Amino acid sequence: MWNGHYLTFKHRIVGFSAEQKDLPKLKEVEDWLEKEKSVLRAFVAGVSSSLFVQRATAILGADILALPYPDSRNLELSDNERIIASDIVEHQRDFVRKGTESRLMTRVNNEQLSAFDQTLARQISSIYPRNPLNTVQSYDWPGAVCRAYAFGDGTVDWSNADELQEKLDDLLKERKGTSLTITRIARIYDQKFIFLLKPDRHRFWTRSIALRDADDILADLRSQGF
């Protein structure tokens, strides 16, 4: 919100104005836009016909006018929907523009893996609250990460795990011709343990992917009678 001197702009700008007596209403709009900026940016990324086509930040006036602004100021989004919106803004927009040069294609770090674990465990434990899913000791190899989880407490013996590296390369990647490579993920169920085995790029370990993995795991558990 601007309440200062006269301004001119070199390029196009979208805005709306009000009389001095209505400044509190403008302030209310500004506060709401700031609060919901991540969700609104994700909304624009989903509906804009200009974003990703021209410059990275180029959108149309119609995209601004299409932004939702409910009377209740409540978008009525679930926590999971906000996770998806956040990942769109923080990761997917960049991935669409830059592909292999984006941050999603860098090696996942411990903080990102921890966020993935928390999202996955929360989602599955909401269905199995009596024996919630917990993260146990995991393991990683060059190019691959295996996250281990257990319903309740548990430990995993990773001795001699280094010997699996060559087999993991064959399991996770398959080359079809000279220009197409298929990347796989693996879900392994062993009594009360669940293992997720994937490449070590961040794109496979975002929070929105954790929601998808949780859905797949829950479907597997149901088909197995749990």
N, C-alpha and C positions, 0 to 999 in steps of 0.2 A: 504494500500500500504506500502511495506517495502523497504527501501532504505538504510539499515544499514549493519551490519556485517552478517557473515554466520550463518544460522540457521539450526537446525535439529529438527525433529518432532518424537514423540513417536508413533503416530498413523498416519492414512492416511490423506492426505491433497490434496485438489484440488487447483491449481493456474496456473497462466500463467505469463510469464516474457517478458521483452523487453530490448533492448539495452539502454544505458544511454541517447542517443539522443531522445529516444521515451518516456522518463519519463512524459512529459506533456500529452501524450495520456493515459498513465496509470492513471495519476491523474484525467483526465476527466472521465475515467471509474469508478474510486473510488467514485468521487463526485456523479455520476449518481446512482450508487448502493446504496449509503447512502440516497439519495433523495427518491428513489423508494423502499426502503427495505421492507416496510410493504406490498406493492402490490406483490413484488417478493416472500416474504415468504408465502403469501396466494396462489400464483401460485404453489409453491412447495407442499404446503399442499394438493392441488387439484390433482396433477399429480404423486406424489411420491409413489412408491410401497414399500418403506422402512419405511417412517415416520409412526408412530403409531404402527408398527409391531415389531420393535426392541426397542432400547432406544428412549426416547422422542425426541431427537435431531438427531437421526441417519437417514441420507439421503444418496443417492448414487451419485457417480460422474456424472452419466447421468442426475440426477436432476439439477445439476449445469450447465451442458452443454446445457440443454434445456431452460435455462432462456432466455427470449426475450431481445434483445438489438437492437432496430430499429435504422436505420441510422439517423432518425430525432430526436432520443432520446425522442420521444413523444409516450407514450403508448395509448394515445387517450381514456382515461377513463373518464366517467362522474363522477360527485360528488357522485351519488348514488353507482356506482361501487366501488369507493374508500371507502365508508362507509362499504360496504359488506366485502371488503378485510380487512379493519381494524378490524372488528368484528371477522373475521376468526382467525386473528393473536392474538388478545387480549383475545378472549373468547372461540371460538369454538374448537381450538386445545386442550386447557386445558380441556374442557368439554368432548371431545372424550376420553381422557386418564383417567380422574379422575371421571367422572360421577357425582354422588351426592356429592362428596368431592371437586368439582371444585368451583371456585369463582362465577360462574353463578348461583349456587344454594344457595347463601347467600341472605339475604334480600336486596332488592333494596334501594339505598339511594337517597336523594334529588337531588344530582348532576346528577346521572344517569337518574332519572325521568325527570329532566329538559332537558337533551340531547335528550331523547325520545320525549318529547313534541315539541321541536324545529324542529326535523326532520319530525315528523308527520304533524305539522302545515305548514311547508314550502312546503311539497309535495302536500297537499290538496289545499293550497292557490295558488299554481301555476295553478290550474284548475279553481279556483273561486277567481280571483284576486280582483274583485270589492267589495267583502265582505269577507275578509280573515278570516281564522280560528284562534282563540285565546284561550289560556289556561285560564280557570277560576278556582275558588276555588275548590279544590278536597278534597277527604276524604279517609282515610285508616282505616282498622280494623286489628286485629291480623290475619295474614294469607291472607289478601286481600287488594287490592288497587283499587280505582275507580278514574280515571282521567276524568275531565270534560272539555269540549271545547265548544265554541260558535262561530257562524259566526257573527262577530261584537262584541259588548259589551254584557255583561250579568252577572247575579249573580245567584247562586244556594243556595237554603235553605236546609241546612243539619241538621236541627233540628230533633231530634229523630232518627238520622241515626244509632245510636248504637243498636237500637232494631232489625236491619236487620241482625245482625251477624250470628245467627243460620241459617237463611234462605240462607245466602250467602254460608255457608259451604255446604249445600245441593245442591245449584245451581252449584258451581264450581267443586265439586268433586263427583265422583260416583265410588264405589268399585265394581269390577266385580270379584267375587271369592276371594281367599285369596292372590293372587299375582299380580293382575292387578288393577290399579286405573286409571280412566279416568279423566283428568283435562280439564275443559272447560274454555272458555273466553266468555264474553258477550258484545255485542255492542247494546246500547240503543239510539234510536233517539227520541227526544222530541222537536218538533218545530225546533228552530234554535240551539238546544243543542245536543251534542254527548257525550255519556258516554262510557268509556272503563273500563270494570270490569274484573280483572285478579288476579291470585295469586300474592303474594308479592315477589316472587323469581326474581332475576335479569334476568334470561333467558327469561322471558316474556316481558322485558322492555329494550332491547338493541336497538340501532339505526337501525340495519338491520331489526329487527322485526317491528319497526315503519314504515319502507317502506312497508312491507307486509301488516300491518294493514291499511295503507293509501290506498293501492290498493283495499283491501276488502271494505273499507268505500266508496271509489269512485264508486265501482261497485254497492253497496247498494243504494247510492244516485241516480245513473243513473237509476236503476230499479224502483225507486220511482218517477222518472220524474224530478229530479232536474238537 
